[in-house]
Amino acid sequence: MRPTPSILPRLTSQVLRASYSTAPPPPPPAPSSTLAHPTASSPSPSHPSPTNPPNTTPPTDSAPTKEQQHAQARKKTFEPVPLSPSLGPPKEHGPLKTKLVWGIARLFGYNSDTSTAIRVTSEYYDRAAEWEELNAAWVREANLPPTFQTWFQLTNLHVWLLTVRFRSLPPPLGKLYTQELINHFFIDLESRMRHRFGVTQDRTVKTYMRAFLEMWRGAGVAYDEGLVRGDAILAAAIWRNVYSGRGVKEEVDSGDMEASPSGRVVREEGGREGEGWEVGLPVEVERIVRYLRREVKRLEELSDEEIKRAGVAVGRNSVTAFGQVE
């Protein structure tokens, strides 16, 4: 039956108000027990007391706070990591399988003379490169400046010691070991210039590398001559290279024409414990000469097999470790 015109407008307005109303829905009815037995101390659920607000504490399974997350991350970072379980003793293989594996390894170049020379000379070079730092007290006592040039000359001195011994290996091992040692030296040299001192321009690096190559060649020839002809020649080579010829009275610009009409004065250099540098210098040079002679003898007494394998070839051992200046 169709509704009368007087009722239809009222129904339409009620439906529209119900569809677009933004008021929240009424609260759910309270439990029957609360409605059946109200007390003075328990307020009505539909009208909470302003002095006793409803409990708004988040549940225990809510997301952790930032402080809790940081604490958990720090605990995971610094807590000790358990060691891996023991794998037990290594499995033994038969002679045929062992021979087959070594044959394949040699086929791919493992344990060949070249690969062995690269590994062993890397260990030798590491000991030579760290000598200046390990003997920093002597470097200061010897009045050597803490510069890159000092590190280069002292490292080059120990590289030369090794090349002397490598040259006595049977051919072609002598040439192979010497070449790989020099390769390690100049690769590290370029790496230090680029990463430690910030020399990044290729043109500048090449200029420095050519200069260091000339110094390496000249020092090696001078040390070889001193090794054969005697300590006086060897001391002169050390003075020219390690000390850069210091200790000679040299004329420099004075900047004061009244004190020196020629504008030139003799540069004076202080030495160890206030002595003149020309007095303290020969003492240190003589100590270096004695040190080189001891190291040459130590390396000479090692067998070729020990030299080729560098002993255990790891860390500082009796084969790869150098002594100290006394």
VONUKE-376769 format. One record per residue (C-alpha): residue number from 1; residue in three letters; y, x, z. Coordinates in Angstrom, 3 decimals. Layout:
! residues N
<node n="NUM" res="ALA" Y="Y" X="X" Z="Z"/>
...
END
This chain:
! residues 326
<node n="1" res="MET" Y="0.000" X="0.000" Z="0.000"/>
<node n="2" res="ARG" Y="3.359" X="1.426" Z="-0.946"/>
<node n="3" res="PRO" Y="5.765" X="1.956" Z="2.004"/>
<node n="4" res="THR" Y="8.956" X="0.034" Z="2.220"/>
<node n="5" res="PRO" Y="12.243" X="1.711" Z="1.184"/>
<node n="6" res="SER" Y="13.505" X="1.779" Z="4.770"/>
<node n="7" res="ILE" Y="10.578" X="3.904" Z="6.018"/>
<node n="8" res="LEU" Y="10.306" X="6.444" Z="3.086"/>
<node n="9" res="PRO" Y="13.570" X="8.358" Z="3.717"/>
<node n="10" res="ARG" Y="12.627" X="8.946" Z="7.356"/>
<node n="11" res="LEU" Y="9.177" X="10.303" Z="6.428"/>
<node n="12" res="THR" Y="10.665" X="12.669" Z="3.804"/>
<node n="13" res="SER" Y="13.190" X="14.137" Z="6.240"/>
<node n="14" res="GLN" Y="10.515" X="14.721" Z="8.864"/>
<node n="15" res="VAL" Y="8.279" X="16.584" Z="6.380"/>
<node n="16" res="LEU" Y="11.157" X="18.830" Z="5.219"/>
<node n="17" res="ARG" Y="12.172" X="19.680" Z="8.781"/>
<node n="18" res="ALA" Y="8.593" X="20.630" Z="9.635"/>
<node n="19" res="SER" Y="8.269" X="22.846" Z="6.519"/>
<node n="20" res="TYR" Y="11.500" X="24.879" Z="6.925"/>
<node n="21" res="SER" Y="11.787" X="25.019" Z="10.695"/>
<node n="22" res="THR" Y="12.107" X="28.597" Z="12.067"/>
<node n="23" res="ALA" Y="11.475" X="27.709" Z="15.697"/>
<node n="24" res="PRO" Y="8.412" X="29.403" Z="17.231"/>
<node n="25" res="PRO" Y="5.353" X="27.296" Z="17.819"/>
<node n="26" res="PRO" Y="4.985" X="25.786" Z="21.280"/>
<node n="27" res="PRO" Y="3.006" X="27.791" Z="23.804"/>
<node n="28" res="PRO" Y="-0.688" X="27.022" Z="24.139"/>
<node n="29" res="PRO" Y="-1.629" X="24.652" Z="26.918"/>
<node n="30" res="ALA" Y="-2.499" X="26.231" Z="30.237"/>
<node n="31" res="PRO" Y="-6.064" X="26.283" Z="31.484"/>
<node n="32" res="SER" Y="-7.226" X="23.126" Z="33.103"/>
<node n="33" res="SER" Y="-7.736" X="24.852" Z="36.457"/>
<node n="34" res="THR" Y="-4.082" X="25.850" Z="36.645"/>
<node n="35" res="LEU" Y="-2.900" X="22.371" Z="35.762"/>
<node n="36" res="ALA" Y="-5.327" X="20.719" Z="38.114"/>
<node n="37" res="HIS" Y="-4.553" X="22.905" Z="41.132"/>
<node n="38" res="PRO" Y="-0.930" X="24.126" Z="40.995"/>
<node n="39" res="THR" Y="0.285" X="26.160" Z="43.938"/>
<node n="40" res="ALA" Y="3.723" X="27.152" Z="45.173"/>
<node n="41" res="SER" Y="2.964" X="30.862" Z="44.828"/>
<node n="42" res="SER" Y="1.773" X="30.643" Z="41.220"/>
<node n="43" res="PRO" Y="4.516" X="29.494" Z="38.885"/>
<node n="44" res="SER" Y="3.814" X="27.366" Z="35.878"/>
<node n="45" res="PRO" Y="2.724" X="29.340" Z="32.814"/>
<node n="46" res="SER" Y="5.122" X="27.463" Z="30.601"/>
<node n="47" res="HIS" Y="8.071" X="28.417" Z="32.815"/>
<node n="48" res="PRO" Y="7.641" X="32.034" Z="34.050"/>
<node n="49" res="SER" Y="9.681" X="33.127" Z="37.014"/>
<node n="50" res="PRO" Y="12.620" X="35.467" Z="36.227"/>
<node n="51" res="THR" Y="11.737" X="37.643" Z="39.243"/>
<node n="52" res="ASN" Y="8.156" X="38.127" Z="38.070"/>
<node n="53" res="PRO" Y="8.281" X="38.859" Z="34.325"/>
<node n="54" res="PRO" Y="5.066" X="38.774" Z="32.394"/>
<node n="55" res="ASN" Y="3.054" X="42.051" Z="32.179"/>
<node n="56" res="THR" Y="4.155" X="43.979" Z="29.070"/>
<node n="57" res="THR" Y="2.121" X="47.191" Z="29.666"/>
<node n="58" res="PRO" Y="0.367" X="48.206" Z="26.428"/>
<node n="59" res="PRO" Y="-3.398" X="48.265" Z="26.515"/>
<node n="60" res="THR" Y="-5.216" X="51.538" Z="27.175"/>
<node n="61" res="ASP" Y="-6.553" X="51.759" Z="23.602"/>
<node n="62" res="SER" Y="-3.056" X="51.907" Z="22.060"/>
<node n="63" res="ALA" Y="-1.912" X="54.903" Z="19.906"/>
<node n="64" res="PRO" Y="-1.148" X="58.111" Z="21.899"/>
<node n="65" res="THR" Y="2.425" X="59.269" Z="22.316"/>
<node n="66" res="LYS" Y="3.857" X="62.392" Z="20.647"/>
<node n="67" res="GLU" Y="3.501" X="64.384" Z="23.874"/>
<node n="68" res="GLN" Y="-0.169" X="63.451" Z="24.097"/>
<node n="69" res="GLN" Y="-0.710" X="64.383" Z="20.439"/>
<node n="70" res="HIS" Y="0.916" X="67.799" Z="20.954"/>
<node n="71" res="ALA" Y="-1.189" X="68.409" Z="24.058"/>
<node n="72" res="GLN" Y="-4.374" X="67.548" Z="22.189"/>
<node n="73" res="ALA" Y="-3.456" X="69.792" Z="19.245"/>
<node n="74" res="ARG" Y="-2.647" X="72.688" Z="21.566"/>
<node n="75" res="LYS" Y="-5.953" X="72.258" Z="23.366"/>
<node n="76" res="LYS" Y="-7.825" X="72.356" Z="20.068"/>
<node n="77" res="THR" Y="-5.907" X="75.471" Z="18.978"/>
<node n="78" res="PHE" Y="-6.468" X="77.586" Z="22.058"/>
<node n="79" res="GLU" Y="-9.862" X="76.471" Z="23.248"/>
<node n="80" res="PRO" Y="-12.538" X="79.127" Z="22.539"/>
<node n="81" res="VAL" Y="-14.678" X="78.624" Z="19.480"/>
<node n="82" res="PRO" Y="-18.398" X="78.755" Z="20.240"/>
<node n="83" res="LEU" Y="-20.272" X="81.643" Z="18.702"/>
<node n="84" res="SER" Y="-22.640" X="81.025" Z="15.869"/>
<node n="85" res="PRO" Y="-26.288" X="80.773" Z="16.861"/>
<node n="86" res="SER" Y="-28.355" X="83.880" Z="16.448"/>
<node n="87" res="LEU" Y="-30.108" X="84.157" Z="13.123"/>
<node n="88" res="GLY" Y="-32.920" X="86.216" Z="14.553"/>
<node n="89" res="PRO" Y="-34.280" X="89.461" Z="13.116"/>
<node n="90" res="PRO" Y="-33.789" X="90.079" Z="9.389"/>
<node n="91" res="LYS" Y="-36.569" X="89.067" Z="7.111"/>
<node n="92" res="GLU" Y="-38.680" X="91.894" Z="5.773"/>
<node n="93" res="HIS" Y="-39.223" X="92.078" Z="2.043"/>
<node n="94" res="GLY" Y="-41.944" X="93.798" Z="0.130"/>
<node n="95" res="PRO" Y="-41.381" X="97.087" Z="-1.712"/>
<node n="96" res="LEU" Y="-41.590" X="95.420" Z="-5.120"/>
<node n="97" res="LYS" Y="-38.865" X="92.886" Z="-4.281"/>
<node n="98" res="THR" Y="-36.668" X="95.578" Z="-2.720"/>
<node n="99" res="LYS" Y="-37.023" X="97.803" Z="-5.764"/>
<node n="100" res="LEU" Y="-36.193" X="94.885" Z="-8.062"/>
<node n="101" res="VAL" Y="-33.028" X="93.986" Z="-6.101"/>
<node n="102" res="TRP" Y="-31.770" X="97.573" Z="-6.081"/>
<node n="103" res="GLY" Y="-32.491" X="97.845" Z="-9.781"/>
<node n="104" res="ILE" Y="-30.370" X="94.771" Z="-10.518"/>
<node n="105" res="ALA" Y="-27.595" X="96.099" Z="-8.240"/>
<node n="106" res="ARG" Y="-27.525" X="99.412" Z="-10.097"/>
<node n="107" res="LEU" Y="-27.472" X="97.516" Z="-13.371"/>
<node n="108" res="PHE" Y="-24.238" X="95.828" Z="-12.305"/>
<node n="109" res="GLY" Y="-22.735" X="99.092" Z="-11.036"/>
<node n="110" res="TYR" Y="-23.269" X="98.672" Z="-7.285"/>
<node n="111" res="ASN" Y="-23.880" X="101.938" Z="-5.450"/>
<node n="112" res="SER" Y="-23.119" X="103.956" Z="-8.566"/>
<node n="113" res="ASP" Y="-21.215" X="107.219" Z="-8.307"/>
<node n="114" res="THR" Y="-17.972" X="105.520" Z="-9.315"/>
<node n="115" res="SER" Y="-18.217" X="102.582" Z="-6.902"/>
<node n="116" res="THR" Y="-19.294" X="104.907" Z="-4.082"/>
<node n="117" res="ALA" Y="-16.378" X="107.238" Z="-4.786"/>
<node n="118" res="ILE" Y="-13.916" X="104.323" Z="-4.669"/>
<node n="119" res="ARG" Y="-15.231" X="103.094" Z="-1.309"/>
<node n="120" res="VAL" Y="-15.531" X="106.507" Z="0.318"/>
<node n="121" res="THR" Y="-12.175" X="107.872" Z="-0.838"/>
<node n="122" res="SER" Y="-10.505" X="104.687" Z="0.423"/>
<node n="123" res="GLU" Y="-11.799" X="105.530" Z="3.892"/>
<node n="124" res="TYR" Y="-10.626" X="109.133" Z="3.557"/>
<node n="125" res="TYR" Y="-7.195" X="108.050" Z="2.399"/>
<node n="126" res="ASP" Y="-6.748" X="105.570" Z="5.255"/>
<node n="127" res="ARG" Y="-7.205" X="108.408" Z="7.734"/>
<node n="128" res="ALA" Y="-4.725" X="110.599" Z="5.848"/>
<node n="129" res="ALA" Y="-2.093" X="107.835" Z="5.615"/>
<node n="130" res="GLU" Y="-2.193" X="107.022" Z="9.323"/>
<node n="131" res="TRP" Y="-2.014" X="110.640" Z="10.541"/>
<node n="132" res="GLU" Y="1.804" X="110.735" Z="10.704"/>
<node n="133" res="GLU" Y="1.917" X="107.597" Z="12.863"/>
<node n="134" res="LEU" Y="-0.891" X="108.730" Z="15.179"/>
<node n="135" res="ASN" Y="0.859" X="112.063" Z="15.717"/>
<node n="136" res="ALA" Y="4.369" X="110.679" Z="16.204"/>
<node n="137" res="ALA" Y="4.909" X="112.797" Z="19.332"/>
<node n="138" res="TRP" Y="4.320" X="116.016" Z="17.395"/>
<node n="139" res="VAL" Y="6.525" X="114.788" Z="14.525"/>
<node n="140" res="ARG" Y="9.428" X="114.399" Z="16.966"/>
<node n="141" res="GLU" Y="8.680" X="117.746" Z="18.583"/>
<node n="142" res="ALA" Y="8.625" X="119.418" Z="15.182"/>
<node n="143" res="ASN" Y="12.117" X="118.062" Z="14.415"/>
<node n="144" res="LEU" Y="10.901" X="116.110" Z="11.410"/>
<node n="145" res="PRO" Y="13.069" X="113.059" Z="10.642"/>
<node n="146" res="PRO" Y="11.357" X="109.643" Z="10.784"/>
<node n="147" res="THR" Y="11.779" X="108.992" Z="7.068"/>
<node n="148" res="PHE" Y="9.632" X="107.935" Z="4.148"/>
<node n="149" res="GLN" Y="9.881" X="111.465" Z="2.789"/>
<node n="150" res="THR" Y="8.310" X="112.848" Z="5.969"/>
<node n="151" res="TRP" Y="5.430" X="110.379" Z="5.727"/>
<node n="152" res="PHE" Y="4.886" X="111.282" Z="2.076"/>
<node n="153" res="GLN" Y="4.823" X="115.033" Z="2.686"/>
<node n="154" res="LEU" Y="2.450" X="114.841" Z="5.679"/>
<node n="155" res="THR" Y="0.149" X="112.418" Z="3.885"/>
<node n="156" res="ASN" Y="0.216" X="114.610" Z="0.792"/>
<node n="157" res="LEU" Y="-0.731" X="117.583" Z="2.961"/>
<node n="158" res="HIS" Y="-3.914" X="115.824" Z="4.088"/>
<node n="159" res="VAL" Y="-4.667" X="114.529" Z="0.602"/>
<node n="160" res="TRP" Y="-4.503" X="118.147" Z="-0.560"/>
<node n="161" res="LEU" Y="-6.965" X="119.158" Z="2.186"/>
<node n="162" res="LEU" Y="-9.455" X="116.614" Z="0.880"/>
<node n="163" res="THR" Y="-9.023" X="117.618" Z="-2.749"/>
<node n="164" res="VAL" Y="-9.809" X="121.226" Z="-1.792"/>
<node n="165" res="ARG" Y="-13.181" X="120.079" Z="-0.462"/>
<node n="166" res="PHE" Y="-13.845" X="117.594" Z="-3.270"/>
<node n="167" res="ARG" Y="-13.405" X="120.283" Z="-5.899"/>
<node n="168" res="SER" Y="-16.468" X="122.062" Z="-4.530"/>
<node n="169" res="LEU" Y="-18.714" X="119.044" Z="-5.154"/>
<node n="170" res="PRO" Y="-21.097" X="119.324" Z="-8.094"/>
<node n="171" res="PRO" Y="-19.650" X="118.098" Z="-11.390"/>
<node n="172" res="PRO" Y="-18.661" X="115.467" Z="-12.272"/>
<node n="173" res="LEU" Y="-18.427" X="114.223" Z="-8.668"/>
<node n="174" res="GLY" Y="-15.640" X="116.632" Z="-7.729"/>
<node n="175" res="LYS" Y="-13.306" X="115.355" Z="-10.404"/>
<node n="176" res="LEU" Y="-14.336" X="111.727" Z="-9.768"/>
<node n="177" res="TYR" Y="-13.678" X="111.832" Z="-6.011"/>
<node n="178" res="THR" Y="-10.386" X="113.666" Z="-6.491"/>
<node n="179" res="GLN" Y="-9.162" X="111.138" Z="-9.063"/>
<node n="180" res="GLU" Y="-10.067" X="108.122" Z="-6.909"/>
<node n="181" res="LEU" Y="-8.336" X="109.649" Z="-3.881"/>
<node n="182" res="ILE" Y="-5.135" X="110.218" Z="-5.851"/>
<node n="183" res="ASN" Y="-5.353" X="106.656" Z="-7.176"/>
<node n="184" res="HIS" Y="-5.430" X="105.293" Z="-3.614"/>
<node n="185" res="PHE" Y="-2.493" X="107.522" Z="-2.693"/>
<node n="186" res="PHE" Y="-0.153" X="106.381" Z="-5.454"/>
<node n="187" res="ILE" Y="-1.169" X="102.718" Z="-5.273"/>
<node n="188" res="ASP" Y="-0.284" X="102.731" Z="-1.577"/>
<node n="189" res="LEU" Y="2.893" X="104.672" Z="-2.316"/>
<node n="190" res="GLU" Y="4.151" X="102.011" Z="-4.707"/>
<node n="191" res="SER" Y="3.085" X="99.207" Z="-2.383"/>
<node n="192" res="ARG" Y="5.052" X="100.676" Z="0.528"/>
<node n="193" res="MET" Y="8.178" X="101.051" Z="-1.581"/>
<node n="194" res="ARG" Y="8.006" X="97.465" Z="-2.803"/>
<node n="195" res="HIS" Y="6.958" X="95.620" Z="0.353"/>
<node n="196" res="ARG" Y="8.200" X="97.762" Z="3.228"/>
<node n="197" res="PHE" Y="11.467" X="99.005" Z="1.792"/>
<node n="198" res="GLY" Y="12.288" X="96.173" Z="-0.589"/>
<node n="199" res="VAL" Y="12.510" X="98.251" Z="-3.772"/>
<node n="200" res="THR" Y="11.658" X="95.532" Z="-6.275"/>
<node n="201" res="GLN" Y="13.287" X="96.639" Z="-9.536"/>
<node n="202" res="ASP" Y="10.617" X="98.101" Z="-11.808"/>
<node n="203" res="ARG" Y="13.016" X="100.657" Z="-13.258"/>
<node n="204" res="THR" Y="13.885" X="102.018" Z="-9.809"/>
<node n="205" res="VAL" Y="10.243" X="102.073" Z="-8.731"/>
<node n="206" res="LYS" Y="9.263" X="104.041" Z="-11.857"/>
<node n="207" res="THR" Y="12.019" X="106.569" Z="-11.183"/>
<node n="208" res="TYR" Y="10.807" X="107.124" Z="-7.640"/>
<node n="209" res="MET" Y="7.168" X="107.295" Z="-8.719"/>
<node n="210" res="ARG" Y="7.947" X="110.006" Z="-11.269"/>
<node n="211" res="ALA" Y="9.802" X="111.985" Z="-8.600"/>
<node n="212" res="PHE" Y="6.902" X="111.691" Z="-6.131"/>
<node n="213" res="LEU" Y="4.453" X="112.684" Z="-8.870"/>
<node n="214" res="GLU" Y="6.399" X="115.891" Z="-9.479"/>
<node n="215" res="MET" Y="6.511" X="116.622" Z="-5.745"/>
<node n="216" res="TRP" Y="2.764" X="116.045" Z="-5.470"/>
<node n="217" res="ARG" Y="2.032" X="118.446" Z="-8.314"/>
<node n="218" res="GLY" Y="4.375" X="121.149" Z="-7.072"/>
<node n="219" res="ALA" Y="3.149" X="120.948" Z="-3.491"/>
<node n="220" res="GLY" Y="-0.502" X="121.081" Z="-4.555"/>
<node n="221" res="VAL" Y="0.008" X="124.233" Z="-6.628"/>
<node n="222" res="ALA" Y="1.993" X="125.896" Z="-3.816"/>
<node n="223" res="TYR" Y="-0.644" X="125.049" Z="-1.186"/>
<node n="224" res="ASP" Y="-3.442" X="126.323" Z="-3.430"/>
<node n="225" res="GLU" Y="-1.619" X="129.613" Z="-3.856"/>
<node n="226" res="GLY" Y="-1.075" X="129.929" Z="-0.125"/>
<node n="227" res="LEU" Y="-4.719" X="129.144" Z="0.599"/>
<node n="228" res="VAL" Y="-5.803" X="132.039" Z="-1.626"/>
<node n="229" res="ARG" Y="-3.052" X="134.624" Z="-1.092"/>
<node n="230" res="GLY" Y="-2.528" X="134.323" Z="2.641"/>
<node n="231" res="ASP" Y="-0.750" X="132.607" Z="5.516"/>
<node n="232" res="ALA" Y="2.709" X="133.901" Z="4.625"/>
<node n="233" res="ILE" Y="2.592" X="132.219" Z="1.202"/>
<node n="234" res="LEU" Y="1.131" X="129.060" Z="2.744"/>
<node n="235" res="ALA" Y="3.875" X="128.986" Z="5.391"/>
<node n="236" res="ALA" Y="6.529" X="129.314" Z="2.687"/>
<node n="237" res="ALA" Y="4.994" X="126.372" Z="0.812"/>
<node n="238" res="ILE" Y="5.015" X="124.245" Z="3.986"/>
<node n="239" res="TRP" Y="8.635" X="125.164" Z="4.672"/>
<node n="240" res="ARG" Y="9.726" X="124.213" Z="1.150"/>
<node n="241" res="ASN" Y="7.854" X="120.889" Z="1.054"/>
<node n="242" res="VAL" Y="7.413" X="119.515" Z="4.575"/>
<node n="243" res="TYR" Y="10.764" X="120.797" Z="5.845"/>
<node n="244" res="SER" Y="12.575" X="120.594" Z="2.488"/>
<node n="245" res="GLY" Y="13.857" X="124.152" Z="2.907"/>
<node n="246" res="ARG" Y="15.816" X="123.310" Z="6.053"/>
<node n="247" res="GLY" Y="17.051" X="126.001" Z="8.407"/>
<node n="248" res="VAL" Y="18.967" X="128.013" Z="5.826"/>
<node n="249" res="LYS" Y="22.678" X="128.406" Z="6.456"/>
<node n="250" res="GLU" Y="24.270" X="126.266" Z="3.831"/>
<node n="251" res="GLU" Y="27.878" X="125.850" Z="2.835"/>
<node n="252" res="VAL" Y="29.163" X="122.285" Z="2.805"/>
<node n="253" res="ASP" Y="32.550" X="120.667" Z="2.293"/>
<node n="254" res="SER" Y="34.613" X="120.980" Z="5.476"/>
<node n="255" res="GLY" Y="37.301" X="118.481" Z="4.617"/>
<node n="256" res="ASP" Y="39.803" X="120.639" Z="6.516"/>
<node n="257" res="MET" Y="41.687" X="123.177" Z="4.411"/>
<node n="258" res="GLU" Y="43.482" X="124.609" Z="7.466"/>
<node n="259" res="ALA" Y="40.226" X="125.492" Z="9.252"/>
<node n="260" res="SER" Y="38.660" X="126.838" Z="6.065"/>
<node n="261" res="PRO" Y="40.999" X="127.816" Z="3.214"/>
<node n="262" res="SER" Y="38.127" X="127.643" Z="0.747"/>
<node n="263" res="GLY" Y="37.279" X="124.153" Z="1.899"/>
<node n="264" res="ARG" Y="33.714" X="125.269" Z="2.669"/>
<node n="265" res="VAL" Y="32.030" X="125.900" Z="6.018"/>
<node n="266" res="VAL" Y="28.530" X="126.869" Z="7.084"/>
<node n="267" res="ARG" Y="26.489" X="123.894" Z="8.275"/>
<node n="268" res="GLU" Y="24.934" X="124.495" Z="11.672"/>
<node n="269" res="GLU" Y="21.772" X="122.655" Z="12.638"/>
<node n="270" res="GLY" Y="20.517" X="122.283" Z="16.186"/>
<node n="271" res="GLY" Y="16.863" X="122.931" Z="16.842"/>
<node n="272" res="ARG" Y="14.317" X="122.130" Z="19.497"/>
<node n="273" res="GLU" Y="15.592" X="122.308" Z="23.096"/>
<node n="274" res="GLY" Y="19.029" X="123.341" Z="21.926"/>
<node n="275" res="GLU" Y="17.864" X="126.501" Z="20.156"/>
<node n="276" res="GLY" Y="19.156" X="127.423" Z="16.735"/>
<node n="277" res="TRP" Y="17.097" X="125.758" Z="14.051"/>
<node n="278" res="GLU" Y="16.368" X="129.104" Z="12.391"/>
<node n="279" res="VAL" Y="14.590" X="130.107" Z="15.616"/>
<node n="280" res="GLY" Y="12.532" X="126.953" Z="16.199"/>
<node n="281" res="LEU" Y="11.452" X="126.359" Z="12.624"/>
<node n="282" res="PRO" Y="8.978" X="129.280" Z="12.177"/>
<node n="283" res="VAL" Y="7.142" X="128.246" Z="15.346"/>
<node n="284" res="GLU" Y="6.366" X="124.798" Z="13.961"/>
<node n="285" res="VAL" Y="5.476" X="126.134" Z="10.523"/>
<node n="286" res="GLU" Y="3.005" X="128.569" Z="12.085"/>
<node n="287" res="ARG" Y="1.378" X="125.703" Z="14.022"/>
<node n="288" res="ILE" Y="0.901" X="123.753" Z="10.792"/>
<node n="289" res="VAL" Y="-0.658" X="126.802" Z="9.094"/>
<node n="290" res="ARG" Y="-3.207" X="127.186" Z="11.906"/>
<node n="291" res="TYR" Y="-3.966" X="123.465" Z="11.753"/>
<node n="292" res="LEU" Y="-4.612" X="123.614" Z="8.003"/>
<node n="293" res="ARG" Y="-6.939" X="126.579" Z="8.385"/>
<node n="294" res="ARG" Y="-8.970" X="124.733" Z="11.030"/>
<node n="295" res="GLU" Y="-9.280" X="121.620" Z="8.885"/>
<node n="296" res="VAL" Y="-10.316" X="123.614" Z="5.813"/>
<node n="297" res="LYS" Y="-13.065" X="125.265" Z="7.863"/>
<node n="298" res="ARG" Y="-14.228" X="121.935" Z="9.323"/>
<node n="299" res="LEU" Y="-14.525" X="120.341" Z="5.892"/>
<node n="300" res="GLU" Y="-16.222" X="123.427" Z="4.486"/>
<node n="301" res="GLU" Y="-18.978" X="123.235" Z="7.107"/>
<node n="302" res="LEU" Y="-19.900" X="119.664" Z="6.105"/>
<node n="303" res="SER" Y="-22.665" X="119.236" Z="3.557"/>
<node n="304" res="ASP" Y="-22.008" X="117.698" Z="0.167"/>
<node n="305" res="GLU" Y="-24.065" X="114.651" Z="1.119"/>
<node n="306" res="GLU" Y="-21.928" X="114.063" Z="4.221"/>
<node n="307" res="ILE" Y="-18.770" X="114.410" Z="2.165"/>
<node n="308" res="LYS" Y="-20.041" X="112.032" Z="-0.524"/>
<node n="309" res="ARG" Y="-21.001" X="109.340" Z="2.001"/>
<node n="310" res="ALA" Y="-18.217" X="110.053" Z="4.531"/>
<node n="311" res="GLY" Y="-20.734" X="109.942" Z="7.390"/>
<node n="312" res="VAL" Y="-21.067" X="106.284" Z="8.334"/>
<node n="313" res="ALA" Y="-18.065" X="105.561" Z="6.059"/>
<node n="314" res="VAL" Y="-16.426" X="103.229" Z="8.572"/>
<node n="315" res="GLY" Y="-13.645" X="103.941" Z="11.067"/>
<node n="316" res="ARG" Y="-12.709" X="107.304" Z="12.487"/>
<node n="317" res="ASN" Y="-15.731" X="109.588" Z="12.672"/>
<node n="318" res="SER" Y="-16.373" X="113.316" Z="12.606"/>
<node n="319" res="VAL" Y="-16.259" X="113.370" Z="8.814"/>
<node n="320" res="THR" Y="-13.143" X="111.337" Z="7.972"/>
<node n="321" res="ALA" Y="-11.014" X="111.889" Z="11.079"/>
<node n="322" res="PHE" Y="-8.423" X="114.689" Z="11.056"/>
<node n="323" res="GLY" Y="-7.473" X="116.812" Z="14.047"/>
<node n="324" res="GLN" Y="-4.115" X="117.439" Z="15.707"/>
<node n="325" res="VAL" Y="-1.533" X="120.183" Z="15.475"/>
<node n="326" res="GLU" Y="-1.845" X="122.423" Z="18.519"/>
END
